[in-house]
Amino acid sequence: MRKSIYGLGRNWPIEWREAEQSLLQADRRLNVSASRAASEDRRSAPYPQGPIPLSVATLQTLKSWGGE
């Protein structure tokens, strides 16, 4: 779609619906952890694992970088 939308690069030779089943299977095998809200894809199934909560140490590091 990149070529169709932006005029750059090349479009994928397959459609999303053809690739999605393989991608979902890979996610299951790898036990992928992610938040669907953070994703902008058109998944028909949720990720196998929900998002991993940030540790206190990670939150402190992010705060020291200026995050909230």
Buried (B, 14 or more C-beta within 10 A) or exposed (E): EEEEEEEEEEEEEEEEEEEBEEBBEEBEEEEEEBEEEEEEEEBEEEBBEEEEEEEEEEEEEEEEEEEE
